[in-house]
Amino acid sequence: MRRTPRSLLVALPVVLVVAALWLRPASSRQNTATLPTIEPTLPLALDLEVLPADPIRGTPSRLAATLDASRDLQEVSWSLVLPEAVGAGDQAIDPGHPFRLRSGERRIVTVPIQARRAGAFPLKVEVVFRLPDGRVFHTQQGIVWRNGVAAPGGRHHAGAYEWMGVPVEEPLP
């Protein structure tokens, strides 16, 4: 009968323990990175707000579009999409040449708007920008402007859907 060397008896359990630790699932490893997100976020945040008219000073209502860049952006251009019953100043028709936004920079564009009648009007701003690596993105944001009409009661989602966000590692039952 042949005997197994003692070094093999000591080395075999050590190799098995190391292999078990190395091959454990990724979910059990300690995560040093940031928490996972459900979808990638754009490096540009676009927020719209309608500023009310000031009849004392004679200024019409204004649409304020706030552009916040979280990364350097190149060739940023924007356009305003209005319904037929809403008019805007010359700036909305000719938004100007593309511009750059640095990381952390905020730019606010204000456009005077006037409605030809009372009602609820969808206003939309479209923005196209290019990242330094050459990728081009197109995004848009909309808002409902209520001119002379009250908002309907209850919650209004403007045709949007709501989903509860959960990481992929934690599926719903």
One Martini backbone bead per residue (centre of mass of N, CA, C, O) as a GRO file, in nm:
protein
  173
    1MET     BB    1   0.095   0.037   0.022
    2ARG     BB    2   0.049   0.370  -0.050
    3ARG     BB    3   0.169   0.687   0.050
    4THR     BB    4   0.090   1.005   0.137
    5PRO     BB    5   0.215   1.294   0.144
    6ARG     BB    6   0.221   1.548   0.375
    7SER     BB    7   0.225   1.797   0.187
    8LEU     BB    8  -0.042   1.724   0.042
    9LEU     BB    9  -0.229   1.732   0.296
   10VAL     BB   10  -0.170   2.042   0.346
   11ALA     BB   11  -0.213   2.177   0.056
   12LEU     BB   12  -0.503   2.099  -0.026
   13PRO     BB   13  -0.674   2.272   0.179
   14VAL     BB   14  -0.549   2.544   0.105
   15VAL     BB   15  -0.639   2.549  -0.192
   16LEU     BB   16  -0.946   2.519  -0.138
   17VAL     BB   17  -0.983   2.781   0.028
   18VAL     BB   18  -0.874   2.981  -0.181
   19ALA     BB   19  -1.076   2.902  -0.406
   20ALA     BB   20  -1.335   2.971  -0.247
   21LEU     BB   21  -1.268   3.274  -0.206
   22TRP     BB   22  -1.224   3.345  -0.514
   23LEU     BB   23  -1.523   3.205  -0.613
   24ARG     BB   24  -1.709   3.391  -0.504
   25PRO     BB   25  -1.960   3.584  -0.518
   26ALA     BB   26  -2.006   3.917  -0.596
   27SER     BB   27  -2.229   3.987  -0.374
   28SER     BB   28  -2.020   3.907  -0.125
   29ARG     BB   29  -1.851   4.127  -0.191
   30GLN     BB   30  -1.697   4.408  -0.125
   31ASN     BB   31  -1.819   4.736  -0.185
   32THR     BB   32  -1.629   5.027  -0.303
   33ALA     BB   33  -1.829   5.141  -0.469
   34THR     BB   34  -2.089   5.267  -0.581
   35LEU     BB   35  -2.399   5.255  -0.609
   36PRO     BB   36  -2.629   5.137  -0.796
   37THR     BB   37  -2.802   5.212  -1.084
   38ILE     BB   38  -3.066   5.202  -1.298
   39GLU     BB   39  -2.955   5.451  -1.461
   40PRO     BB   40  -2.805   5.657  -1.646
   41THR     BB   41  -2.682   5.974  -1.623
   42LEU     BB   42  -2.687   6.278  -1.722
   43PRO     BB   43  -2.464   6.563  -1.755
   44LEU     BB   44  -2.760   6.704  -1.780
   45ALA     BB   45  -2.964   6.940  -1.627
   46LEU     BB   46  -3.322   7.008  -1.673
   47ASP     BB   47  -3.506   7.306  -1.586
   48LEU     BB   48  -3.844   7.421  -1.544
   49GLU     BB   49  -3.994   7.762  -1.534
   50VAL     BB   50  -4.269   7.971  -1.459
   51LEU     BB   51  -4.284   8.309  -1.462
   52PRO     BB   52  -4.466   8.548  -1.365
   53ALA     BB   53  -4.628   8.812  -1.425
   54ASP     BB   54  -4.571   9.188  -1.433
   55PRO     BB   55  -4.793   9.441  -1.456
   56ILE     BB   56  -4.643   9.685  -1.333
   57ARG     BB   57  -4.381   9.648  -1.535
   58GLY     BB   58  -4.474   9.495  -1.811
   59THR     BB   59  -4.421   9.185  -1.782
   60PRO     BB   60  -4.415   8.886  -1.890
   61SER     BB   61  -4.403   8.583  -1.901
   62ARG     BB   62  -4.153   8.329  -1.804
   63LEU     BB   63  -3.910   8.106  -1.927
   64ALA     BB   64  -3.702   7.896  -1.723
   65ALA     BB   65  -3.387   7.756  -1.812
   66THR     BB   66  -3.193   7.508  -1.646
   67LEU     BB   67  -2.840   7.439  -1.679
   68ASP     BB   68  -2.666   7.147  -1.554
   69ALA     BB   69  -2.328   7.055  -1.523
   70SER     BB   70  -2.125   6.753  -1.449
   71ARG     BB   71  -1.976   6.803  -1.721
   72ASP     BB   72  -1.814   6.850  -1.994
   73LEU     BB   73  -1.951   7.055  -2.259
   74GLN     BB   74  -2.028   7.053  -2.607
   75GLU     BB   75  -2.225   7.195  -2.822
   76VAL     BB   76  -2.461   7.361  -2.694
   77SER     BB   77  -2.810   7.329  -2.780
   78TRP     BB   78  -3.125   7.507  -2.810
   79SER     BB   79  -3.490   7.459  -2.803
   80LEU     BB   80  -3.823   7.580  -2.863
   81VAL     BB   81  -4.147   7.429  -2.798
   82LEU     BB   82  -4.457   7.552  -2.926
   83PRO     BB   83  -4.759   7.630  -2.941
   84GLU     BB   84  -4.966   7.822  -3.140
   85ALA     BB   85  -5.086   7.998  -2.878
   86VAL     BB   86  -4.772   8.062  -2.843
   87GLY     BB   87  -4.544   8.319  -2.770
   88ALA     BB   88  -4.214   8.455  -2.835
   89GLY     BB   89  -3.927   8.567  -2.835
   90ASP     BB   90  -3.643   8.598  -3.026
   91GLN     BB   91  -3.472   8.389  -2.862
   92ALA     BB   92  -3.648   8.136  -2.937
   93ILE     BB   93  -3.593   8.147  -3.245
   94ASP     BB   94  -3.280   8.252  -3.174
   95PRO     BB   95  -3.055   8.093  -2.961
   96GLY     BB   96  -2.792   8.063  -3.108
   97HIS     BB   97  -2.494   7.957  -3.045
   98PRO     BB   98  -2.305   7.730  -2.951
   99PHE     BB   99  -2.199   7.608  -2.632
  100ARG     BB  100  -2.027   7.589  -2.323
  101LEU     BB  101  -1.987   7.355  -2.044
  102ARG     BB  102  -1.882   7.323  -1.738
  103SER     BB  103  -1.814   7.173  -1.466
  104GLY     BB  104  -2.072   7.304  -1.256
  105GLU     BB  105  -2.228   7.465  -1.450
  106ARG     BB  106  -2.469   7.740  -1.478
  107ARG     BB  107  -2.758   7.801  -1.693
  108ILE     BB  108  -2.986   8.074  -1.763
  109VAL     BB  109  -3.283   8.077  -1.960
  110THR     BB  110  -3.486   8.354  -2.070
  111VAL     BB  111  -3.834   8.357  -2.187
  112PRO     BB  112  -4.078   8.522  -2.331
  113ILE     BB  113  -4.437   8.468  -2.281
  114GLN     BB  114  -4.745   8.437  -2.487
  115ALA     BB  115  -5.093   8.422  -2.484
  116ARG     BB  116  -5.392   8.426  -2.686
  117ARG     BB  117  -5.509   8.241  -2.453
  118ALA     BB  118  -5.665   8.052  -2.243
  119GLY     BB  119  -5.474   7.781  -2.081
  120ALA     BB  120  -5.312   7.472  -2.146
  121PHE     BB  121  -4.952   7.453  -2.207
  122PRO     BB  122  -4.704   7.296  -2.382
  123LEU     BB  123  -4.362   7.307  -2.289
  124LYS     BB  124  -4.043   7.280  -2.476
  125VAL     BB  125  -3.703   7.165  -2.428
  126GLU     BB  126  -3.423   7.128  -2.643
  127VAL     BB  127  -3.111   6.934  -2.613
  128VAL     BB  128  -2.780   6.952  -2.754
  129PHE     BB  129  -2.481   6.745  -2.696
  130ARG     BB  130  -2.121   6.715  -2.643
  131LEU     BB  131  -1.871   6.516  -2.569
  132PRO     BB  132  -1.529   6.482  -2.560
  133ASP     BB  133  -1.560   6.176  -2.694
  134GLY     BB  134  -1.820   6.243  -2.921
  135ARG     BB  135  -2.080   6.215  -2.791
  136VAL     BB  136  -2.432   6.244  -2.863
  137PHE     BB  137  -2.702   6.433  -2.716
  138HIS     BB  138  -3.066   6.410  -2.659
  139THR     BB  139  -3.284   6.633  -2.486
  140GLN     BB  140  -3.587   6.679  -2.277
  141GLN     BB  141  -3.827   6.928  -2.149
  142GLY     BB  142  -4.138   6.968  -1.971
  143ILE     BB  143  -4.432   7.189  -1.943
  144VAL     BB  144  -4.724   7.316  -1.784
  145TRP     BB  145  -4.902   7.602  -1.881
  146ARG     BB  146  -5.119   7.807  -1.683
  147ASN     BB  147  -5.340   8.035  -1.846
  148GLY     BB  148  -5.620   8.123  -1.666
  149VAL     BB  149  -5.613   7.835  -1.525
  150ALA     BB  150  -5.688   7.577  -1.334
  151ALA     BB  151  -5.591   7.317  -1.170
  152PRO     BB  152  -5.639   7.009  -1.134
  153GLY     BB  153  -5.732   6.779  -0.933
  154GLY     BB  154  -5.492   6.615  -0.799
  155ARG     BB  155  -5.295   6.408  -0.965
  156HIS     BB  156  -5.033   6.492  -1.213
  157HIS     BB  157  -4.828   6.326  -1.480
  158ALA     BB  158  -4.825   6.400  -1.786
  159GLY     BB  159  -4.800   6.086  -1.897
  160ALA     BB  160  -4.642   5.953  -1.683
  161TYR     BB  161  -4.445   5.714  -1.524
  162GLU     BB  162  -4.428   5.493  -1.237
  163TRP     BB  163  -4.138   5.355  -1.075
  164MET     BB  164  -3.991   5.132  -0.879
  165GLY     BB  165  -3.672   5.141  -0.749
  166VAL     BB  166  -3.437   4.869  -0.799
  167PRO     BB  167  -3.199   4.676  -0.769
  168VAL     BB  168  -3.097   4.392  -0.930
  169GLU     BB  169  -3.026   4.226  -0.663
  170GLU     BB  170  -3.348   4.321  -0.579
  171PRO     BB  171  -3.602   4.163  -0.648
  172LEU     BB  172  -3.919   4.133  -0.688
  173PRO     BB  173  -4.181   3.909  -0.599
   0.00000   0.00000   0.00000
